[in-house]
Amino acid sequence: MEALSLFQALLAIAVSVAGWFLRSLWTNQTALEKTLMQHQMEVAEKYVRKDDYRVDLQEVKAMLDKIFTLLNTKADKP
């Protein structure tokens, strides 16, 4: 009877430790998901999408081309 009680006590301790470990993992997982969601929101607010950047860059290049064309056709150019 003593061996059975000892086994049950060890089993209870092992299950308790495993439960604590799994709860700790679950808590860390939910905190990580929350942090990731906040990061995704921050990135969406602060950074420019690649296709928007390309459109803006094409506009800037077009303006620079116009400026260089005007400079090349300038009358007082040596």
Buried (B, 14 or more C-beta within 10 A) or exposed (E): EEEEEEEEEEEEEEEEEEEEEEEEEEEEEEEEEEEEEEEEEEEEEEEEEEEEEEEEEEEEEEEEEEEEEEEEEEEEEE
